[in-house]
Amino acid sequence: MSSGESLENNISKAKELEKNYDWMSSVQLYRSSLSMIPEQDRLKAGGLHEWIGDSYSNAARQANSVEEFKKRMRMSVESYDKAAELFENMIRQGVYTVRLWPDILNLGLSKPLLRENSCWMNAGDY
């Protein structure tokens, strides 16, 4: 099994765990998946950090204490910050451009679109 297949298997398993509301287990799989991504694939790494942030945010709502809630929310923010940093660096370096215009709201997108080689994608997709 190639590294790409392992990565896709991990992501698929993490998505299944999310369907069962097992957010902390999905975080573990996403984190282990980060080591399978080539360093130059910042878009994929940014997407994983975003998913980690989503899972931590959802896990916070299942916390058994206020302290655990705060800890998971901090981890969520850190993951979102890392995703944003990766996306911003790609934009600054000219790897991607961001398409912003009023009609973006009509597309029903919650994330900005990134462009690479005339192909538009959601920032969280890869």
N, C-alpha and C positions, 0 to 999 in steps of 0.2 A: 504494500500500500504506500502510495507516494505521500509526501508531506501535504500536498494540496488536498488529497482525499481525506487524510486525517483531520485537516483543518475543517473541511466541509462536514465531516462526520461529527466533530466536536460542536460545530455551530448548529447542526441539525438536532443533536442531543440536547443542547442548551435550549433551543426553541421548544422542544418537547417538555423539558422541565418547566419552562415558563408557562406553558399551557396548564400545567398542574400546580402552578403558583409556588414552585420550589425555587424561589429567587436566589437564595444563597448558593445552591448547587449550580445554577446557571452562571453565576458570577465566577465560580471556580473553573468551570469549563471555558468560559470566555477568556479568563486570565491565562489559562494554560495554552489557549489558542494563540495568544499574542506571540509566544516564542516560535510559532510555526510560520510567522509572516516574515518575508524578506524585509530587511531594514528599509529598502527603497520603496516599499509599498505602503506609503503613509496614508493613502486613502482607506485601505482596508484596515490598517491599525486604528485610524481615527473612528471608523465605523464600529470596530470592536469596543473601543473605549466608550463610545456613545451607548452601546448595548449594555456594557458593564454599569454605566451610570443609571440607565433605565432599571436594571435589575436591582441595584442597591436602593434606588428610590422606592421601588415596589416592596423590597424586603423591609425597608424602614417602617412601612405601614403594618408589618407583621411583628414588629419588635415587642418584646415582653416588658420592656422598661423604657423610661424616658431616655436614659443614658444610651441604651442600645439604639434607639431611634435616632438620636443625635449623631452617634458614631456612623451609622449607615448613611445618613443624609450627608455627612461630611465626605464620606467615601464616594457618594454619588456625585457631589459637586466636584471633587478632585478628578473623577473620571471624565465628566463633561468638560472640565477645564483642559484636560489633556487632549481630548478630541478636538476642541476648539483650537488649541495651540497647533496641532498637526495640520488642520484644515487651513488656518491662517498662514502658516509657513508655506504651504503649497501655493496659496494665492500670492503671497509676497514674492515668491521666487518665480512667479509666472507660469507655474505648472498648470494651474487652473485659473479660470476667471469665474467670477460670480455674476450671475444674471439676476439683476434686481430691477423690477419695474412693477407698476401698480397691478398689472394683470396677473401677477404671480398668485395673488389671493384667489383669483378665479380658478386657478388650477387645483385648489384644495391642498396645497403643499404646506406642511408645517416647517420644513427645513429649506434653506436656500438651495438653489441648483448650482452645481459645479460643472464646468465645461472643460473637457479635454478632447482635442481633435474633433471638434464639431459634434460631440456626443454630450447630451445633457443628462445629468443624473441627480437624484437626491443626495445630499451630503452624507446621509446615514446608509445609503445603499452602496454596493460595490460590485 
